[in-house]
Amino acid sequence: MSSLKNSIQESIKVHQALLENKTLLDNVSQLAFAIVQSYKNHGKVVLCGNGGSASDALHFAGELVGRFERERCALPAVVLNADVATMTAISNDYGYCDVFARQVEGFVNENDVFIGISTSGNSENIYAAAIKAKEKGALTAAFLGKDGGKIAANVDLPIVVAYTRTARIQEAHILLIHSLCEIIEKEF
């Protein structure tokens, strides 16, 4: 029982730190505004992640295309890690570091918002995709952990959960994703 209590207390500590991080809160607000503007300009949200972060990208897109809490129009969102055939073809022909960047090259335009998710902040394939999305003129954001890694310095809106345990970072990412969905839905 004490292990469960410790996990919950640790999670509360991480969530409390989010409230005290002005940069993070500002970046989340700016991202919400950018996503709404993208949709109003006929753009889309393009997401990707690895492992648990891949599941978080799918979760986020599902909330946008389906609905979060309110009935509204479907909002376009593409998850690059969802297409296994494309991922394996690109990985085979170009290497895993290019698995998302190659898709960004084909799917992203200047009206879009690209969002990468990396708890380490150093995932090479997320980094390469963010760089490619910037080249394409999209607004770039990333949900990151720890110190944000090299991705933080290379996206327009780094959303860094400054903690070291992956599980707690992912929990905070989901809280922030749900908060974004709530803000975005109010506009539609």
TAPENOR-V310720 format. One record per pair of residues at least 6 apart in sequence whose ideal C-beta (glycine too) atoms are under 8 Angstrom apart, sorted by sequence separation. I is the first residue (numbers start at 1). J is the second residue. D is the distance in Angstrom with one decimal. If there is no record, write none. Layout:
# TAPENOR-V310720
i=(I | I)
j=(J | J)
d=(D | D)
This chain:
# TAPENOR-V310720
i=(18 | 19 | 38 | 48 | 49 | 81 | 108 | 134 | 152 | 163 | 18 | 38 | 49 | 80 | 116 | 133 | 144 | 151 | 161 | 49 | 66 | 90 | 91 | 94 | 118 | 144 | 152 | 161 | 48 | 65 | 90 | 117 | 118 | 142 | 163 | 35 | 47 | 65 | 104 | 116 | 130 | 142 | 148 | 64 | 65 | 116 | 161 | 64 | 65 | 87 | 90 | 130 | 148 | 161 | 47 | 64 | 90 | 116 | 142 | 147 | 47 | 116 | 140 | 141 | 144 | 146 | 148 | 45 | 114 | 140 | 141 | 142 | 144 | 145 | 147 | 161 | 45 | 61 | 100 | 114 | 126 | 140 | 141 | 142 | 143 | 144 | 145 | 146 | 60 | 61 | 86 | 139 | 140 | 141 | 142 | 144 | 145 | 146 | 159 | 61 | 139 | 141 | 143 | 145 | 146 | 45 | 80 | 81 | 114 | 145 | 80 | 83 | 134 | 58 | 61 | 112 | 121 | 130 | 134 | 145 | 57 | 134 | 57 | 58 | 80 | 121 | 127 | 131 | 146 | 57 | 58 | 80 | 101 | 108 | 112 | 114 | 116 | 118 | 120 | 121 | 127 | 130 | 145 | 54 | 100 | 104 | 108 | 113 | 114 | 115 | 116 | 117 | 118 | 119 | 120 | 121 | 126 | 130 | 99 | 100 | 103 | 110 | 112 | 113 | 114 | 115 | 116 | 117 | 118 | 119 | 120 | 121 | 54 | 80 | 97 | 98 | 101 | 105 | 109 | 110 | 111 | 112 | 113 | 114 | 115 | 116 | 117 | 118 | 119 | 121 | 122 | 127 | 96 | 97 | 100 | 101 | 104 | 108 | 109 | 110 | 113 | 115 | 121 | 122 | 123 | 78 | 96 | 100 | 104 | 109 | 120 | 121 | 122 | 45 | 47 | 98 | 101 | 108 | 121 | 143 | 45 | 46 | 47 | 48 | 50 | 97 | 101 | 105 | 118 | 121 | 44 | 45 | 46 | 47 | 48 | 49 | 104 | 43 | 44 | 45 | 47 | 48 | 118 | 143 | 44 | 46 | 143 | 116 | 39 | 39 | 116 | 121 | 119 | 80 | 119 | 119 | 48 | 119 | 48 | 60 | 117 | 46 | 57 | 57 | 46 | 56 | 46 | 54 | 53 | 53 | 43 | 46 | 53 | 44 | 45 | 46 | 47 | 48 | 49 | 52 | 43 | 44 | 45 | 46 | 47 | 48 | 49 | 50 | 42 | 43 | 44 | 46 | 47 | 48 | 49 | 41 | 43 | 45 | 47 | 53 | 38 | 50 | 38 | 38 | 50 | 50 | 48 | 49 | 35 | 48 | 34 | 48 | 31 | 31 | 46 | 56 | 53 | 46 | 38 | 34 | 34 | 75 | 31 | 68 | 69 | 68 | 69 | 72 | 75 | 27 | 52 | 56 | 63 | 68 | 59 | 63 | 70 | 73 | 68 | 69 | 70 | 72 | 53 | 56 | 60 | 64 | 68 | 52 | 56 | 59 | 63 | 67 | 53 | 60 | 64 | 56 | 60 | 34 | 31 | 30 | 31 | 27 | 27 | 28 | 27 | 24 | 24 | 23 | 24 | 21 | 18 | 17 | 35 | 39 | 17 | 14 | 28 | 32 | 36 | 39 | 14 | 31 | 35 | 39 | 28 | 32 | 36 | 28 | 32 | 14 | 18 | 29 | 10 | 14 | 15 | 11 | 14 | 15 | 18 | 10 | 14 | 18 | 11 | 15)
j=(24 | 25 | 44 | 54 | 55 | 87 | 114 | 140 | 158 | 169 | 25 | 45 | 56 | 87 | 123 | 140 | 151 | 158 | 168 | 57 | 74 | 98 | 99 | 102 | 126 | 152 | 160 | 169 | 57 | 74 | 99 | 126 | 127 | 151 | 172 | 45 | 57 | 75 | 114 | 126 | 140 | 152 | 158 | 75 | 76 | 127 | 172 | 76 | 77 | 99 | 102 | 142 | 160 | 173 | 60 | 77 | 103 | 129 | 155 | 160 | 61 | 130 | 154 | 155 | 158 | 160 | 162 | 60 | 129 | 155 | 156 | 157 | 159 | 160 | 162 | 176 | 61 | 77 | 116 | 130 | 142 | 156 | 157 | 158 | 159 | 160 | 161 | 162 | 77 | 78 | 103 | 156 | 157 | 158 | 159 | 161 | 162 | 163 | 176 | 79 | 157 | 159 | 161 | 163 | 164 | 64 | 99 | 100 | 133 | 164 | 100 | 103 | 154 | 79 | 82 | 133 | 142 | 151 | 155 | 166 | 79 | 156 | 80 | 81 | 103 | 144 | 150 | 154 | 169 | 81 | 82 | 104 | 125 | 132 | 136 | 138 | 140 | 142 | 144 | 145 | 151 | 154 | 169 | 79 | 125 | 129 | 133 | 138 | 139 | 140 | 141 | 142 | 143 | 144 | 145 | 146 | 151 | 155 | 125 | 126 | 129 | 136 | 138 | 139 | 140 | 141 | 142 | 143 | 144 | 145 | 146 | 147 | 81 | 107 | 124 | 125 | 128 | 132 | 136 | 137 | 138 | 139 | 140 | 141 | 142 | 143 | 144 | 145 | 146 | 148 | 149 | 154 | 124 | 125 | 128 | 129 | 132 | 136 | 137 | 138 | 141 | 143 | 149 | 150 | 151 | 107 | 125 | 129 | 133 | 138 | 149 | 150 | 151 | 75 | 77 | 128 | 131 | 138 | 151 | 173 | 76 | 77 | 78 | 79 | 81 | 128 | 132 | 136 | 149 | 152 | 76 | 77 | 78 | 79 | 80 | 81 | 136 | 76 | 77 | 78 | 80 | 81 | 151 | 176 | 78 | 80 | 177 | 151 | 75 | 76 | 155 | 160 | 166 | 129 | 169 | 170 | 100 | 173 | 103 | 115 | 173 | 104 | 115 | 117 | 107 | 117 | 108 | 117 | 117 | 118 | 109 | 112 | 119 | 111 | 112 | 113 | 114 | 115 | 116 | 119 | 111 | 112 | 113 | 114 | 115 | 116 | 117 | 118 | 111 | 112 | 113 | 115 | 116 | 117 | 118 | 111 | 113 | 115 | 117 | 123 | 111 | 123 | 112 | 113 | 125 | 126 | 125 | 126 | 113 | 126 | 113 | 129 | 113 | 115 | 133 | 143 | 143 | 138 | 139 | 139 | 141 | 184 | 141 | 178 | 181 | 181 | 182 | 185 | 188 | 141 | 166 | 170 | 177 | 182 | 174 | 178 | 185 | 188 | 184 | 185 | 186 | 188 | 170 | 173 | 177 | 181 | 185 | 170 | 174 | 177 | 181 | 185 | 173 | 180 | 184 | 177 | 181 | 157 | 157 | 157 | 159 | 157 | 158 | 159 | 159 | 159 | 160 | 160 | 161 | 162 | 161 | 162 | 180 | 184 | 163 | 161 | 176 | 180 | 184 | 187 | 163 | 180 | 184 | 188 | 179 | 183 | 187 | 180 | 184 | 168 | 172 | 183 | 165 | 169 | 171 | 168 | 171 | 172 | 175 | 168 | 172 | 176 | 171 | 175)
d=(6.2 | 7.7 | 7.0 | 7.3 | 7.6 | 6.7 | 5.9 | 5.4 | 3.9 | 5.6 | 7.5 | 6.9 | 5.9 | 7.8 | 7.6 | 5.0 | 5.9 | 7.1 | 7.7 | 4.4 | 7.3 | 6.1 | 5.2 | 6.0 | 4.5 | 5.7 | 5.8 | 4.7 | 5.7 | 5.2 | 4.9 | 7.2 | 7.9 | 5.0 | 7.3 | 6.0 | 4.0 | 6.4 | 6.6 | 3.9 | 5.0 | 7.1 | 5.2 | 4.4 | 7.1 | 7.8 | 4.3 | 7.6 | 5.4 | 5.3 | 4.8 | 6.3 | 4.1 | 6.6 | 5.9 | 4.2 | 7.1 | 5.9 | 4.7 | 7.2 | 5.8 | 5.3 | 7.8 | 5.7 | 5.9 | 7.8 | 8.0 | 7.8 | 7.0 | 4.2 | 6.4 | 7.6 | 6.6 | 7.1 | 6.8 | 7.9 | 7.2 | 3.8 | 7.6 | 6.5 | 6.9 | 4.9 | 4.0 | 5.7 | 5.0 | 4.8 | 5.2 | 7.0 | 7.2 | 7.2 | 6.5 | 5.4 | 7.2 | 7.4 | 6.7 | 7.1 | 7.8 | 7.2 | 6.3 | 4.7 | 7.3 | 6.5 | 7.6 | 6.4 | 5.9 | 6.1 | 7.8 | 7.5 | 3.6 | 7.6 | 4.9 | 7.8 | 7.5 | 5.3 | 7.9 | 7.6 | 7.7 | 6.1 | 7.8 | 6.9 | 5.0 | 7.7 | 7.8 | 7.5 | 4.6 | 4.1 | 6.1 | 6.2 | 7.6 | 6.1 | 6.3 | 7.3 | 7.2 | 7.5 | 7.9 | 4.8 | 7.7 | 6.5 | 7.9 | 6.2 | 5.2 | 5.6 | 3.6 | 7.9 | 5.0 | 4.9 | 5.2 | 6.4 | 7.2 | 7.9 | 7.7 | 6.9 | 7.6 | 7.3 | 6.4 | 5.7 | 6.0 | 5.2 | 5.3 | 6.6 | 7.6 | 6.7 | 4.4 | 5.0 | 4.9 | 4.9 | 4.4 | 4.6 | 5.8 | 4.0 | 6.3 | 6.7 | 4.2 | 7.6 | 4.6 | 7.2 | 4.0 | 5.8 | 6.3 | 3.4 | 7.8 | 7.6 | 7.9 | 7.1 | 6.7 | 7.6 | 8.0 | 7.5 | 7.5 | 4.6 | 3.9 | 6.6 | 8.0 | 5.3 | 6.8 | 4.7 | 4.4 | 4.7 | 7.0 | 6.3 | 6.7 | 7.0 | 2.4 | 5.7 | 7.3 | 6.0 | 6.1 | 3.6 | 5.0 | 6.9 | 5.7 | 6.8 | 6.8 | 7.5 | 6.6 | 6.2 | 7.2 | 5.0 | 5.0 | 4.7 | 7.1 | 7.6 | 7.2 | 6.8 | 7.2 | 5.7 | 4.2 | 7.3 | 7.0 | 5.8 | 3.9 | 4.4 | 4.9 | 5.1 | 3.9 | 6.3 | 6.7 | 7.9 | 6.3 | 7.4 | 6.9 | 5.2 | 5.8 | 6.8 | 6.0 | 6.6 | 7.5 | 6.5 | 5.7 | 7.5 | 7.3 | 7.2 | 4.8 | 7.2 | 4.6 | 6.4 | 4.6 | 7.7 | 7.8 | 7.4 | 6.6 | 6.8 | 7.5 | 5.6 | 6.0 | 5.4 | 5.5 | 7.8 | 3.9 | 6.2 | 7.2 | 5.7 | 6.2 | 7.9 | 7.1 | 7.2 | 7.8 | 7.9 | 6.8 | 7.6 | 3.2 | 5.3 | 5.0 | 5.0 | 4.8 | 5.8 | 3.5 | 7.2 | 6.2 | 4.6 | 7.8 | 7.2 | 7.6 | 7.2 | 6.7 | 4.6 | 6.8 | 6.4 | 7.1 | 8.0 | 5.8 | 5.7 | 6.1 | 4.8 | 7.0 | 7.2 | 7.7 | 7.0 | 5.3 | 6.5 | 5.5 | 5.9 | 7.5 | 7.8 | 7.3 | 7.4 | 7.6 | 7.4 | 7.2 | 4.9 | 7.5 | 7.3 | 5.0 | 7.2 | 7.9 | 3.9 | 7.0 | 6.0 | 6.8 | 7.5 | 7.3 | 6.6 | 7.3 | 6.3 | 7.1 | 7.5 | 4.9 | 5.9 | 7.9 | 6.6 | 7.9 | 4.3 | 7.3 | 5.7 | 4.8 | 7.0 | 5.2 | 5.4 | 6.4 | 6.9 | 4.5 | 7.3 | 7.6 | 7.8 | 7.3 | 6.7 | 7.5 | 7.3 | 5.1 | 5.7 | 7.0 | 4.6 | 6.5 | 5.9 | 5.2 | 5.9 | 6.4 | 8.0 | 7.6 | 7.2 | 7.1 | 6.9 | 7.2 | 7.9 | 7.4 | 6.8 | 5.8 | 5.4 | 6.0 | 8.0 | 5.2 | 6.5 | 5.6 | 7.4 | 6.7 | 4.2 | 4.7 | 6.5 | 5.9 | 4.6 | 6.1 | 7.8 | 7.4 | 7.7 | 7.7 | 5.9 | 7.0 | 6.4 | 7.3 | 6.1 | 5.4 | 7.3 | 5.5 | 6.4)
